[in-house]
Every structure is written in structure tokens, then in C-alpha cells.
Amino acid sequence: MPKEESKKHYDLEERTAKFGEDAIVFCRQLPKDEITKRIIPQLIGCTTAIGANYCEADCAESNKDFIHKMAIANKEAKESKHFLRMVSKACPEFTSEARRLWKEAHELNLIFMTIIKRAKETENRKGIQQ
């Protein structure tokens, strides 16, 4: 991976924004019927909320606020996985692309869980020291 590409891969603000953008492009391709008309708004909402909540966490006012915002971003990543699974069932011809997006949501979920765990450990150490 070229150096610039590698840097972007670890820039979570960029990565979460790209994920939301990719989801928007994906949803524009889906056929519109009674089922997808309910799934698409849900999928757009949670996939784009990941980046928004990550940005809020990045500007958190305290470690507790950071943990809270990161937990919301993590919930949105998990919700994204759920709705991508539903899209695969509703539109089997889009399973391959849904699976690619699901993998990215899963990776974000794992990253966020690690970040939250470390932030909680820091918070606990602060509590012990006081």
C-alpha cells in the first residue's frame, strides 16, 4: 500500500466518512420497492452516523464524554452490519457489495471496541489514583 493510502486507512475520520460515502453510492444502486424503501433510510442513517459520532468523540470534553460518543459510533457500526445483512436478503444480486461494506463496518466495530476498552482502562486508572 502506498504511504498516502496507508495513512488514510488509519485516519479514522477519513475512513468513517468514506464508509458513509460508499454506503450512499451503494444505496443509490438498490432497486426501490416496498422492502428497500424501509431499509435504505435505516442503512443511510446508521452508516453516515458512524463518522458523525466519531467526529464528536474526537472533540469530546472529557474522557467519559469520549467513551460515550465512541460507544454510539460503535452501536451505529453494529446497526450498519445488521441492515447490510437485510439488504443482502432483500436484494441478493447486491450481496457481494453488501458483504464488502459489512466487512468494513465489522473492522470499524473491532477498532472502536479496542479504543473504548483502552479509554475505560484510562478512566479506571484515574479513579484509582484519586
C-alpha positions as CSV (number, residue, x, y, z in Angstrom):
1,M,0.0,0.0,0.0
2,P,1.5,3.4,-0.9
3,K,2.3,5.6,2.0
4,E,-0.5,8.1,1.4
5,E,-3.1,5.3,1.1
6,S,-1.8,3.7,4.2
7,K,-2.1,6.9,6.2
8,K,-5.7,7.4,5.1
9,H,-6.5,3.8,6.1
10,Y,-5.6,4.7,9.7
11,D,-7.2,8.1,9.7
12,L,-10.5,7.1,11.3
13,E,-12.2,10.4,10.5
14,E,-11.4,9.9,6.8
15,R,-12.2,6.2,7.0
16,T,-15.6,6.6,8.6
17,A,-16.5,9.4,6.1
18,K,-15.5,7.2,3.2
19,F,-17.6,4.4,4.6
20,G,-20.7,6.7,4.7
21,E,-20.0,7.9,1.2
22,D,-19.6,4.3,-0.1
23,A,-22.9,3.4,1.6
24,I,-24.6,6.3,-0.1
25,V,-23.3,5.2,-3.5
26,F,-24.4,1.6,-2.8
27,C,-27.9,2.6,-1.7
28,R,-28.4,4.7,-4.9
29,Q,-27.9,1.5,-6.9
30,L,-30.5,-0.6,-5.0
31,P,-33.9,-1.1,-6.5
32,K,-36.7,0.8,-4.9
33,D,-39.6,-1.4,-3.7
34,E,-41.7,-1.7,-0.5
35,I,-38.9,-3.5,1.4
36,T,-35.9,-1.4,0.3
37,K,-37.9,1.8,0.9
38,R,-37.8,0.9,4.6
39,I,-34.3,-0.5,4.7
40,I,-32.4,2.2,2.7
41,P,-33.1,5.1,5.1
42,Q,-32.1,3.0,8.0
43,L,-28.9,2.0,6.3
44,I,-28.0,5.5,5.3
45,G,-28.8,6.8,8.8
46,C,-26.5,4.4,10.6
47,T,-23.7,4.3,8.1
48,T,-23.3,8.0,8.0
49,A,-23.8,8.4,11.7
50,I,-20.6,6.4,12.4
51,G,-18.4,9.3,11.1
52,A,-20.5,12.0,12.7
53,N,-20.2,10.3,16.1
54,Y,-16.6,9.7,15.6
55,C,-16.1,13.4,14.9
56,E,-18.0,14.2,18.1
57,A,-15.8,11.8,20.1
58,D,-12.7,13.4,18.6
59,C,-13.8,16.7,20.1
60,A,-15.1,15.3,23.4
61,E,-14.9,17.4,26.5
62,S,-13.8,14.6,28.9
63,N,-12.7,11.0,28.8
64,K,-16.2,10.0,29.9
65,D,-17.7,12.0,27.1
66,F,-15.2,10.4,24.6
67,I,-16.2,6.9,25.8
68,H,-19.9,7.8,25.4
69,K,-19.5,9.2,21.9
70,M,-17.3,6.3,20.8
71,A,-19.9,3.8,22.2
72,I,-22.6,5.5,20.0
73,A,-20.3,5.2,16.9
74,N,-19.8,1.6,17.8
75,K,-23.5,1.0,18.0
76,E,-24.0,2.6,14.6
77,A,-21.4,0.3,13.2
78,K,-23.2,-2.7,14.6
79,E,-26.5,-1.4,13.3
80,S,-24.9,-1.0,9.8
81,K,-23.9,-4.6,9.8
82,H,-27.5,-5.6,10.6
83,F,-29.0,-3.5,7.8
84,L,-26.4,-4.7,5.3
85,R,-27.4,-8.2,6.1
86,M,-31.1,-7.3,5.5
87,V,-30.1,-5.7,2.1
88,S,-28.4,-8.9,1.1
89,K,-31.6,-10.8,1.8
90,A,-33.8,-8.2,0.1
91,C,-31.5,-7.8,-3.0
92,P,-29.4,-10.9,-3.4
93,E,-27.8,-9.5,-6.5
94,F,-26.1,-6.9,-4.3
95,T,-24.8,-9.4,-1.7
96,S,-21.1,-9.1,-2.9
97,E,-21.0,-5.3,-2.4
98,A,-23.1,-5.5,0.8
99,R,-20.5,-8.1,2.1
100,R,-17.7,-5.7,1.3
101,L,-19.4,-2.9,3.3
102,W,-20.2,-5.3,6.1
103,K,-16.5,-6.2,6.4
104,E,-15.6,-2.5,6.8
105,A,-18.4,-2.0,9.4
106,H,-17.1,-5.0,11.2
107,E,-13.5,-3.7,11.2
108,L,-14.7,-0.3,12.5
109,N,-16.6,-2.2,15.2
110,L,-13.5,-4.0,16.3
111,I,-11.4,-0.8,16.2
112,F,-14.0,1.1,18.2
113,M,-14.3,-1.7,20.8
114,T,-10.5,-1.6,21.3
115,I,-10.5,2.2,21.6
116,I,-13.4,2.1,24.1
117,K,-11.7,-0.6,26.2
118,R,-8.5,1.4,26.4
119,A,-10.3,4.6,27.3
120,K,-12.2,2.8,30.0
121,E,-8.9,1.4,31.4
122,T,-7.6,5.0,31.5
123,E,-10.7,6.2,33.2
124,N,-10.4,3.4,35.8
125,R,-6.8,4.2,36.5
126,K,-7.7,7.9,37.0
127,G,-10.3,6.8,39.5
128,I,-7.8,4.6,41.4
129,Q,-5.3,7.4,41.6
130,Q,-7.7,9.9,43.2
